[in-house]
Amino acid sequence: MFGFLEPQHILQAEISRQEARLKVEKENLEKEKSVLMGTASNQDNQDGALEITVSGEKYRCLRFSKAKK
């Protein structure tokens, strides 16, 4: 396939290909991260609900517990 190229050119082409793939992968992960990130607040609600906002959507959680370590 690359018989006409010198070894260093083949290596550089492979490095460039992998860098491009990693860049796309990183961009996709950043997009996914921004979609999944949210905020939670426990305001002075009479019912003690935890209010969570993810991607602009608000949710109220009436029952929750801390994660086990």
N, C-alpha and C positions, 0 to 999 in steps of 0.2 A: 504494500500500500504506500509506504513512504520510502521506497527504495532509492529514490533520487535525492533524498534529504540527508544531510549529515546528522550523526547521532545527537549533537547538541541542539540542533533544530527540532528534532523529534521530541527530545526531552522538554524543550521550551514550549512546544505546541501542546504537550500533555499537561504541563503546569498551567498554561493559560486556560485550557479546557476545564481543568479541575477548579481553578480560581473562579471561573464564570459560573460553574455549577454551584460552588459554595456560596457565591454572592446571591444567587437566586434563592437558594435554600435559606440563607439568613434573612432575606427580605420576606419570604413566606412565613418564617417563624415570628418575625417582628409584627407582621399583620395579624397572625393568630394570637399573639400575646396581647395586642391592643384590643382585640375583640373580647378576650377572656378577662381582662383586667376590670375590676370594679371597685366600688367603695362601699363600706359598711359603716353605719352609724347607729348608735343606740340613743335616740333622742328621748326627751322626757315625755314619752307616750304613756298614757294611763295603762295600756295593756302590756307594756314592757317589750313591745315588738322590736326586732332588729330590722332596720331598713337597709336594703342592699340595692345598689344601682349598678347595672352591668349594661354597657353599650346603650346608655340612655334609658333603659327600661328599669322601672322601680319595682322592687319586690319587698314584701313584708314577711318576716319569718317570726311566727309566734312561739315556736319551740325550737331551741337549739342547745347544743352542748359544746364544750371545748373539745378539741381533738386530743386524743390520748397520745402521750409521748412514747 
